Amino acid sequence: MSNTDISQRIESHFRNQVQKDKRVRNAYLLVHSDRLNVSLNIAEGKSGDIPANPKQPNHLASVGKLFTATLISILYEQGKLDFDDSIGKYLDDELMKGLHVYKGKEYSQDIKIKHLLKQTSGLYDVFYDLWEKMQKDPTFKTTPREAVLWGKDHLKPVATPGKKHSYTDTNYYLLGFIIEKITDKKFHDVMHELIFEPLGMDHACMYGFSRPKKESEFPQAGLYFKNVDFRSVEGVHQIDYAGGSVMAPPDEFLLFMKALLNQTLIKKETLHIMLNDDVNMGFPMVGFRYGYSIWKMKTIPVIMPKEYFAWGCVGVTGAFMFYHPATESYIIGTFNDFAYRGKALEFMARKVIKELLKHAQK
């Protein structure tokens, strides 16, 4: 199978997947491997009134958490924090008091930075409750800080710190606050300074918080939660914040993944910690382990052979950004619809990785 054949096969799988599903309005896929000499960057569907274009900035939802975790890791290497630090070392009393009260006992000071990173703090998730409030009441406004304070009054923790993986954007809001406290700068400014600018991510921004260094000639791609365009809800960026928010064209997400793997941003030893200080994810993502915002596929004989192993990050709108070690390939994309959270990963494994492995074995 030639390089042209493998690219054409993957492209055909992708376009067929989008065209047969009316829920998907626009979708994007980038597959890159220097080893296999594969470089595919395509789009399908329509973005508003124009054909989807691979140069469009895309919001990959929670894929942005890996950027936040990387910022924390950069500060760790600078000696400004430790993963084992209590979050109380950096957060003020208004945030900390009563933050985590479980079965009548307060555990707020027991939460460590690493618990936030690997989603084991036991805290509640404010995102979906506030998302629903914003849709129902256009006058409702909040900030990330107000969102956490609202959660203290309206939601309950699910476990003691360190005991259970429970995915929540609240953990990543707190990481954003810690970054701001240590740097004395806005979270989005730190993102530009430490990641976007050094990597030449000129069209990247933090949605709703910052502007890119260079404006794209193409409009932002639509992003849908249950038929509602995420961008149409006023103020919604405030509940995205450090839990997502990164918007860039696919080829600039590739710059980030290459830099992460090649020790441009952090050392190999630090990436090892991010990958391997991990826990099993709960239902329905039982096929993964979770590190510092890094999803790692579990390998199971026959069901998921070891050569399919990949690691990266996932967004709830069918977004994914993964590295496949067996073929040294980067796989980045999104179906931009909430309905594709699990289906996108299935597509990546069965249609993309499978084809890459076939090609590598020739």
C-alpha positions as CSV (number, residue, x, y, z in Angstrom):
1,M,0.0,0.0,0.0
2,S,1.5,3.4,-1.1
3,N,1.5,6.6,1.0
4,T,-1.2,7.9,-1.4
5,D,-3.3,4.8,-0.9
6,I,-3.2,5.0,2.9
7,S,-4.2,8.7,2.9
8,Q,-7.0,8.0,0.4
9,R,-8.3,5.1,2.5
10,I,-8.4,7.2,5.7
11,E,-9.9,10.1,3.9
12,S,-12.6,7.9,2.5
13,H,-13.5,6.5,5.9
14,F,-13.7,10.0,7.3
15,R,-15.8,11.5,4.6
16,N,-18.2,8.5,4.6
17,Q,-18.6,8.7,8.4
18,V,-19.6,12.4,8.2
19,Q,-21.8,12.2,5.2
20,K,-23.9,9.3,6.5
21,D,-24.6,11.1,9.8
22,K,-26.9,14.1,9.6
23,R,-26.0,15.1,13.2
24,V,-22.5,16.1,12.1
25,R,-22.4,19.5,10.5
26,N,-18.7,19.9,10.1
27,A,-15.7,17.7,10.9
28,Y,-11.9,17.8,10.7
29,L,-9.1,15.2,10.6
30,L,-5.4,15.5,10.7
31,V,-3.1,12.5,10.5
32,H,0.6,13.0,10.4
33,S,3.5,10.5,10.5
34,D,7.1,11.3,9.5
35,R,7.9,7.6,9.7
36,L,5.2,6.5,7.4
37,N,5.4,9.7,5.2
38,V,1.7,10.4,5.8
39,S,0.4,13.9,6.0
40,L,-3.4,14.3,5.8
41,N,-5.3,17.5,6.8
42,I,-8.9,17.5,5.7
43,A,-12.4,18.8,6.5
44,E,-15.9,17.7,5.6
45,G,-19.3,19.3,5.8
46,K,-20.3,22.9,6.1
47,S,-19.3,25.6,8.6
48,G,-22.2,28.0,8.5
49,D,-22.6,28.9,4.8
50,I,-19.2,27.8,3.6
51,P,-17.6,24.4,3.0
52,A,-15.6,23.3,6.1
53,N,-11.9,24.0,5.6
54,P,-8.9,22.4,7.5
55,K,-7.5,25.9,8.1
56,Q,-10.4,26.9,10.3
57,P,-9.8,27.5,14.0
58,N,-11.5,24.7,16.0
59,H,-12.4,24.5,19.6
60,L,-11.5,20.9,20.7
61,A,-13.4,21.2,24.1
62,S,-11.6,19.4,26.9
63,V,-8.5,18.7,24.7
64,G,-7.6,22.1,26.2
65,K,-7.1,20.5,29.6
66,L,-3.9,19.0,28.3
67,F,-2.6,22.5,27.7
68,T,-3.5,23.4,31.2
69,A,-1.8,20.4,32.6
70,T,1.3,21.3,30.6
71,L,1.3,24.8,32.0
72,I,1.3,23.3,35.5
73,S,4.1,21.0,34.5
74,I,6.2,23.9,33.2
75,L,5.7,25.7,36.5
76,Y,6.7,22.4,38.3
77,E,10.0,22.4,36.3
78,Q,10.5,26.0,37.2
79,G,10.4,25.1,40.9
80,K,7.2,27.2,41.5
81,L,5.0,24.3,42.6
82,D,5.1,20.6,43.4
83,F,2.5,18.1,42.2
84,D,2.1,16.9,45.9
85,D,1.4,20.4,47.2
86,S,-1.9,21.0,48.9
87,I,-4.0,23.4,46.8
88,G,-4.6,25.4,50.0
89,K,-1.0,26.7,49.6
90,Y,-2.2,28.7,46.5
91,L,-5.9,29.3,46.9
92,D,-7.6,31.9,49.2
93,D,-9.9,31.2,52.1
94,E,-13.0,32.1,50.3
95,L,-12.4,29.4,47.8
96,M,-11.0,26.8,50.2
97,K,-13.4,27.0,53.1
98,G,-16.1,24.4,52.6
99,L,-14.8,23.5,49.1
100,H,-14.8,19.8,49.9
101,V,-17.1,18.6,52.6
102,Y,-17.9,14.9,52.3
103,K,-20.2,13.0,54.7
104,G,-19.9,15.8,57.3
105,K,-16.1,16.0,57.2
106,E,-14.0,18.7,55.4
107,Y,-11.2,17.5,53.1
108,S,-10.4,20.8,51.3
109,Q,-6.8,21.0,52.5
110,D,-6.3,17.3,51.6
111,I,-6.7,18.0,47.9
112,K,-3.3,18.0,46.1
113,I,-2.4,19.5,42.8
114,K,-2.0,16.0,41.4
115,H,-5.5,15.1,42.4
116,L,-6.8,18.0,40.3
117,L,-4.6,16.9,37.4
118,K,-5.8,13.3,37.3
119,Q,-9.4,14.0,38.3
120,T,-9.3,12.3,41.7
121,S,-10.1,15.3,44.0
122,G,-13.7,14.0,44.5
123,L,-15.1,17.4,43.7
124,Y,-18.4,18.0,41.9
125,D,-18.6,19.2,38.3
126,V,-20.2,22.6,37.8
127,F,-20.0,22.7,34.0
128,Y,-23.2,21.0,32.9
129,D,-25.4,22.5,35.6
130,L,-24.3,26.0,34.7
131,W,-24.5,25.2,30.9
132,E,-28.2,24.3,31.4
133,K,-28.8,27.5,33.5
134,M,-27.2,29.6,30.7
135,Q,-29.4,28.1,28.0
136,K,-32.6,28.5,30.1
137,D,-31.8,32.0,31.4
138,P,-29.9,34.3,29.0
139,T,-29.5,36.9,31.8
140,F,-27.5,34.5,33.9
141,K,-23.8,35.3,34.0
142,T,-20.9,33.9,35.9
143,T,-17.1,33.9,36.1
144,P,-14.9,30.8,36.7
145,R,-14.5,31.9,40.4
146,E,-18.2,32.4,40.8
147,A,-18.8,29.1,39.2
148,V,-16.7,27.3,41.9
149,L,-18.4,29.2,44.7
150,W,-21.8,28.4,43.2
151,G,-20.8,24.7,43.2
152,K,-20.0,24.8,46.9
153,D,-23.5,26.0,47.6
154,H,-25.4,23.7,45.2
155,L,-23.4,20.5,44.6
156,K,-21.8,17.8,46.7
157,P,-18.4,16.0,46.4
158,V,-18.5,12.4,45.3
159,A,-15.5,10.9,47.2
160,T,-12.6,11.8,49.5
161,P,-9.5,13.1,47.7
162,G,-7.4,10.6,46.0
163,K,-9.9,7.7,46.2
164,K,-11.9,7.8,43.0
165,H,-11.6,9.1,39.4
166,S,-14.4,11.5,38.8
167,Y,-14.1,13.8,35.7
168,T,-14.9,17.4,36.5
169,D,-14.1,20.8,35.0
170,T,-14.1,22.2,38.5
171,N,-10.6,20.6,39.0
172,Y,-9.3,22.5,36.0
173,Y,-10.8,25.8,37.1
174,L,-8.8,25.4,40.3
175,L,-5.6,24.7,38.3
176,G,-6.3,27.9,36.3
177,F,-6.5,29.8,39.6
178,I,-3.3,28.3,40.8
179,I,-1.5,29.3,37.6
180,E,-2.8,32.8,38.0
181,K,-1.7,33.0,41.6
182,I,1.8,31.8,40.9
183,T,2.4,33.9,37.8
184,D,0.4,37.0,38.9
185,K,-1.0,37.0,35.3
186,K,-4.3,36.1,33.7
187,F,-4.6,32.4,32.7
188,H,-4.9,33.2,29.0
189,D,-1.9,35.5,29.0
190,V,0.2,32.6,30.5
191,M,-1.1,30.3,27.8
192,H,0.1,32.6,25.1
193,E,3.4,33.4,26.8
194,L,4.5,29.8,27.6
195,I,2.8,27.7,24.9
196,F,1.3,29.6,21.9
197,E,4.1,32.1,21.3
198,P,7.1,29.7,21.7
199,L,5.5,27.2,19.4
200,G,4.5,29.6,16.7
201,M,0.8,28.9,17.3
202,D,0.0,32.2,15.6
203,H,-3.7,31.5,15.0
204,A,-4.4,30.1,18.5
205,C,-6.4,31.8,21.2
206,M,-8.4,31.1,24.3
207,Y,-12.0,31.3,23.2
208,G,-13.7,34.3,24.7
209,F,-10.6,35.4,26.6
210,S,-8.0,36.4,24.1
211,R,-7.3,37.0,20.4
212,P,-4.8,35.2,18.2
213,K,-1.5,36.8,17.1
214,K,-2.8,36.5,13.5
215,E,-6.5,36.4,12.6
216,S,-7.5,33.5,10.4
217,E,-9.0,34.2,7.0
218,F,-11.6,31.5,7.8
219,P,-14.4,31.6,10.4
220,Q,-14.3,29.6,13.6
221,A,-15.9,26.1,13.1
222,G,-19.2,25.5,14.8
223,L,-19.4,23.4,17.9
224,Y,-22.6,21.7,19.0
225,F,-24.0,20.5,22.3
226,K,-27.3,18.8,21.7
227,N,-28.1,20.9,18.6
228,V,-27.1,24.2,20.4
229,D,-24.0,25.9,19.0
230,F,-21.7,26.4,22.0
231,R,-20.7,29.8,20.8
232,S,-24.3,31.1,20.6
233,V,-24.7,31.0,24.4
234,E,-23.5,34.4,25.7
235,G,-20.8,34.2,28.4
236,V,-20.4,30.4,28.0
237,H,-16.6,30.9,27.7
238,Q,-16.5,31.6,31.4
239,I,-17.5,28.0,32.3
240,D,-14.9,26.7,29.7
241,Y,-11.8,28.6,31.0
242,A,-8.9,26.3,32.0
243,G,-11.1,23.2,31.4
244,G,-11.0,23.8,27.6
245,S,-11.0,27.1,25.7
246,V,-8.1,26.4,23.4
247,M,-9.0,27.3,19.8
248,A,-6.7,26.8,16.9
249,P,-6.5,25.2,13.4
250,P,-5.6,21.5,13.5
251,D,-2.1,22.0,12.2
252,E,-1.3,24.1,15.3
253,F,-2.6,21.5,17.7
254,L,-0.1,19.3,15.9
255,L,2.7,21.8,16.8
256,F,1.7,21.4,20.4
257,M,1.7,17.6,20.4
258,K,5.0,17.4,18.6
259,A,6.5,19.8,21.2
260,L,5.1,17.8,24.1
261,L,6.6,14.6,22.8
262,N,9.9,16.1,21.7
263,Q,10.7,17.8,25.0
264,T,10.4,21.3,23.6
265,L,7.9,22.4,26.4
266,I,8.8,20.0,29.2
267,K,11.5,17.4,30.0
268,K,11.1,13.7,29.2
269,E,11.0,12.9,32.9
270,T,8.1,15.3,33.5
271,L,6.1,13.9,30.6
272,H,6.7,10.5,32.1
273,I,5.1,11.6,35.3
274,M,2.1,13.1,33.4
275,L,1.7,9.8,31.6
276,N,2.3,7.3,34.4
277,D,0.9,8.9,37.6
278,D,-2.5,7.6,36.4
279,V,-5.7,5.9,37.5
280,N,-8.4,3.8,36.0
281,M,-11.2,5.8,34.5
282,G,-14.7,4.8,35.6
283,F,-17.8,4.0,33.6
284,P,-18.3,4.6,30.7
285,M,-14.6,5.1,29.9
286,V,-13.5,1.8,31.4
287,G,-11.1,1.2,28.5
288,F,-8.8,4.0,29.5
289,R,-6.4,5.1,32.3
290,Y,-6.0,8.8,33.0
291,G,-2.8,10.6,33.9
292,Y,-2.4,14.4,34.0
293,S,-5.1,15.1,31.5
294,I,-3.7,12.3,29.4
295,W,-6.0,9.4,28.3
296,K,-4.2,6.1,27.8
297,M,-5.9,3.3,25.9
298,K,-5.9,0.0,27.8
299,T,-4.7,-2.9,25.7
300,I,-6.7,-6.1,25.9
301,P,-5.8,-9.2,23.8
302,V,-8.1,-9.6,20.8
303,I,-10.4,-6.7,21.9
304,M,-7.6,-4.0,21.9
305,P,-4.2,-5.5,20.9
306,K,-1.2,-3.7,22.3
307,E,-0.2,-2.3,18.9
308,Y,-3.3,-0.1,19.1
309,F,-2.1,1.7,22.2
310,A,-2.3,5.4,21.9
311,W,-2.3,8.3,24.4
312,G,-3.7,11.9,24.2
313,C,-6.7,13.9,25.2
314,V,-10.5,13.8,24.4
315,G,-13.2,16.5,24.1
316,V,-16.8,15.8,24.7
317,T,-17.8,17.1,21.3
318,G,-16.1,14.2,19.5
319,A,-12.7,15.8,19.6
320,F,-9.4,13.9,20.0
321,M,-5.7,14.6,20.0
322,F,-3.6,11.5,20.2
323,Y,-0.1,10.0,19.6
324,H,0.2,6.4,18.3
325,P,3.6,5.1,19.3
326,A,3.6,2.0,17.1
327,T,3.4,4.0,13.9
328,E,4.8,7.3,15.4
329,S,1.6,9.0,14.2
330,Y,-0.3,12.0,15.4
331,I,-4.1,11.8,15.1
332,I,-6.1,15.0,15.7
333,G,-9.6,15.8,14.8
334,T,-13.2,16.6,15.8
335,F,-16.7,15.8,14.7
336,N,-17.9,19.0,16.6
337,D,-20.9,17.4,18.1
338,F,-21.7,16.1,21.6
339,A,-23.2,12.9,20.2
340,Y,-19.7,11.8,19.0
341,R,-17.9,11.7,22.4
342,G,-17.5,7.9,22.3
343,K,-18.0,7.4,18.6
344,A,-15.0,9.6,17.7
345,L,-12.6,7.4,19.7
346,E,-14.1,4.3,18.0
347,F,-13.5,5.9,14.6
348,M,-9.9,6.8,15.5
349,A,-9.1,3.2,16.6
350,R,-11.0,1.2,14.0
351,K,-10.6,3.4,10.9
352,V,-7.4,5.4,11.4
353,I,-5.1,3.4,13.6
354,K,-6.1,0.2,11.9
355,E,-5.1,1.6,8.5
356,L,-1.9,3.0,9.9
357,L,-0.9,-0.4,11.3
358,K,-1.7,-2.1,8.0
359,H,0.5,0.4,6.2
360,A,3.4,0.0,8.7
361,Q,3.4,-3.7,8.3
362,K,3.8,-3.7,4.5
